[in-house]
Amino acid sequence: MAVAASGDILVHRQKFGLLEEYDLAVTSTISTAAAIHLRSCIVSEQEELDSGASVNVEALEEARKLHVAPETNGSKQPTEPLQSVLLQEKVTPNIRADRLHSSLTPRLQKFAPLVLTECSDTTPKHYAPCLATTHPNAVAAEELIYSGFTFTPPIFAASRLDDSEKWWNMTLADTHSRARRAGARLAYFEQHGQTMVFENVTLSKTVVFDVWTEGICMSGAGSTSDIIPSSEPPTHDSVVLDNVPDSWSFQHFVDRASHVVAQVRSFNVRYILTGSKEQESVRSLLNLMGFPPERHLHYGPPFVASRLFWSCRAPLIHPWMTYQFLDMLGLDPAKAPPVEDRRVIMYMSRSRSLTTNGGRKILNENEFLAQIEKLIEERGQGEKLEIHDPKDFDDMASLTQYFHKNVKAIIGPHGGGLLNHLWTGPDTLVLELQSDTWPAVVFYEGAKVLDQQYAIQMLEAADPEVEDTSMTDIMPDGLIMNDIFTDGTPRTDMMADIPAAIEVLREKLGTRLPRKDKVRLHYGIWEAEELGLAHDE
């Protein structure tokens, strides 16, 4: 089975001083062994360059020699170009971007997927290259195989050890389709992604946008069935279809829609197609990712794409996906200031008219903030507490850069505001206050992918009515009415365990994540030392 090496196997003369640009994914298909061997050689050479050591050009030349087909009748035959391998030469020459993206560190490049581009006799028929042969207008396809990985569990306050059992029970139930417990760690299975490229197509009348339903993009039943041939003149070229649910919202653009875009990053894509008009924060993020407003389409007929990219089978959580998204935004977590040099503790409030939906308020928030201020004063390290307000920033470029350079901790109840931890660097402390009626692991997964320190309190939902004088500046009558909806939605407001939170902050604020707690590659049940998985950084 042939494998096209993914974007991390790309060498630029101007960057490494070794070879001319060497883009395997564009120029050839190679064997799995060759892809893995060449990747290890290039990563090894990059590590030597980073350390100032001399470069072993001979080793790279030997690896390059693997990039030919086996000898036939005494002569070596070069492998066919990718364009001629994919679907009977239906791929147009400019289908891929001028370069693949490999600016990540060697350690992170280890999480890059292997990319299958050829449908052979031994390729499973449900893999994208074979599946694409059943669609008359498909011209290219990729099956991306993402490695498994493992996380350590959250930080729990010593005074709240029961949170550990609650968290494991909730997490194993929530992630059962993609992860299992492996000793003290949570192990995520190997995952697959699929990208298919269609030419001269439109969308059926049954296509769905912005609705949480089976069959929508990134759902288990999501399919290409709404992509149909068209004989009409194209209205747009090179469009990625991104009809994930609520793609207009900041939270679901970041945790879903961005993955669809990241997975097609190695292709020449000019437009993105979504549903409802997006929030300003989403529009700003899209601009940073290379989709200015004139290239952001909202679905409505007539629509015919000369080339449509479908990438809706993309992992919900994977280190490579997150780092590709951040790289598109111009953020390199490895280049963030060390956590001890950042000075801002950012609080994400849901009690000050800063959210677009209700619930999940911290009912003793003012007292909590006062205790955080007291701790900052005790520490005497020039830190400051800020309450996040998106209106303080002109756009997402200024917001992401501010978080990247200044924020060392993000604290708050479960909600989209916590997603701003993504813009910060490694070792950031993320403290989530979570109601037991609203369990979710999205911020745990997001923080652990980035080697950030994640702590959680599993809190009981508060009573419907709570007298709390610390909140009278927010609601002058002093009465906090919890969110109880007529559709039976459970109460979600909480009383923070302030002493336990301060305990965690005192211990972890400004410290670095131990090496043993970083994200690791996972290879099923195989754990032999020679695999190097326990010390893969």
C-alpha positions, 0 to 999 in steps of 0.5 A, a space after each residue: 500500500 502506498 503512503 504519501 508522506 504528510 506535511 512534516 516531511 518537507 525540507 526547505 533549503 532556506 530553513 535547513 540548508 540541506 536540500 531543495 524543497 522536498 515535498 513528497 506528498 506532491 511529487 510521489 507516493 512511497 512505502 510506509 517504511 520509507 515514509 517512517 524512515 525518512 521522517 525520522 531522518 529529517 526530524 533527527 537532522 532538525 534536532 541536530 540543527 537546533 542543537 548546533 550540531 553538524 548535519 549528516 547529509 549522507 544519512 539524508 541521501 540514504 533516506 532519499 534513495 528509498 524514494 524510488 520503486 523496487 528494481 525491475 529488470 535491473 533498473 530503478 523506476 521512479 514512482 509515479 507523481 501523485 497526480 497520476 496515482 490519484 483516481 486515474 490522473 483526474 487531479 489537476 496540477 494546482 490542487 495542492 498548496 505550494 507548500 505543506 506546513 512543517 513549522 512545528 517542533 520535531 516532538 509535535 511532528 511525531 503526531 502528524 498523520 500518515 496519509 494514504 492516497 492510493 486505492 490498491 487491491 489491499 486498501 480497505 474499500 471504506 478508505 477515502 481513496 477507494 470510496 472516492 472511486 464510487 463518486 463520478 465527480 471525485 478527483 482526489 482523496 486522502 485517508 489520514 491515520 492519526 496516532 493514538 495518544 494519552 493524557 494524565 487526569 486533571 489536578 484535583 484539590 487535596 481537599 476534594 479527592 472525591 472529584 477524582 472519582 466523579 471525573 473518571 466516571 463522567 469522562 469514561 462515559 463521555 469519551 467511551 467511543 474514542 478513549 479508554 482508561 489505561 492505568 493512570 492515564 486516559 488513552 485515545 484510540 488511533 483515529 482516521 480522517 478523510 478528505 475528498 475533492 470533487 469537481 463541478 458539483 453543487 449541494 442537494 436541497 436536503 443539505 443541513 447547516 447549523 443544526 445538531 442532527 445526525 448526518 451533519 458535518 463531523 457527526 458519525 453519520 456525516 456523508 458526501 450524499 449531499 454533494 451532487 454533480 452539476 452541469 451549470 457554470 461554476 459560481 466559485 472555485 476551490 471551496 471547503 464545505 464546513 457545515 458543522 453545527 453552529 459554525 457561526 458561534 465562537 465555541 463551535 467554530 473553534 472546537 469543530 469547524 476549525 478542524 475541517 479547515 485544518 485537515 485540508 490545509 495542504 490543498 489550495 482552498 480559496 473559499 469556506 462555505 458555512 451556514 448562518 452569518 458568523 459572530 465577529 470573533 469567528 469572522 476575525 479568526 477566519 481572516 487570520 486563517 486566510 479567509 477574508 470576508 470576501 472568501 467566506 461564503 454563506 450557503 444559498 443557491 445558486 452554488 456550483 463549485 468547480 472544486 469542492 473539498 469535503 473533510 467532514 470526517 476529522 478528529 474531534 480532538 488530536 494534538 496535530 489538529 490543534 497545532 495546525 489550527 494555531 499555526 494557521 492563526 500565526 501562533 506557536 505555543 513553543 514561542 510563548 513566553 515562559 509561564 513564570 514570565 507571564 503576569 495575567 490571571 484571567 477570569 471568565 465570568 458568566 455573571 456580568 452580561 458577557 455571554 450569549 447564553 445563560 446558566 453556569 454562573 458562579 454565585 459567590 463570584 465576588 468573594 472568589 475574586 477577592 480571594 484570588 486578589 488576596 493570593 496575588 498580593 501574597 505572592 508579590 510577583 507583579 501578577 494581576 487579575 483581569 475579568 475577560 471582556 472581548 470588547 477590550 480588544 479590537 479583533 481576534 488578532 490582538 486578543 490572541 496575541 495578548 493571551 499568548 504573551 501575557 496570560 498564565 492562568 484562566 479560571 472560570 465556569 464551564 463555557 466558551 470563554 475558557 476556549 481562550 486558553 488555546 492562545 496561551 502557551 504550554 504550562 498555563 493553568 486552566 481551572 474549570 468549575 463544572 456543574 454536575 448537571 453539565 458534564 463535559 471534557 472539551 476544556 480538559 482535552 484542549 488543555 492537555 493537548 497543549 501540555 497545559 495544567 488543567 484543574 477542575 472542581 466537580 460542583 453540585 448545582 446550586 438551589 434555585 434561589 440563593 441569597 448571596 450578598 456578595 453579588 448585590 452589585 450585579 443583581 441589586 435585589 440580592 436574589 439570584 434566580 438559577 436558570 430553570 427552563 420550561 423544557 426541563 433543562 437542569 440547573 447549572 449555577 454553582 457555588 465555587 469551593 473557594 478554599 479548594 480553588 485557592 489551594 490549587 492556585 497556590 500550588 500550581 500557579 506559574 509552575 511548569 507541567 512535569 514531563 511525566 504529565 505531558 501528552 504521549 503517543 499511544 500504540 495500543 497495548 504495546 508499551 515496550 521501552 524500545 518504542 520510546 513512547 514513555 519519553 517521546 519528547 
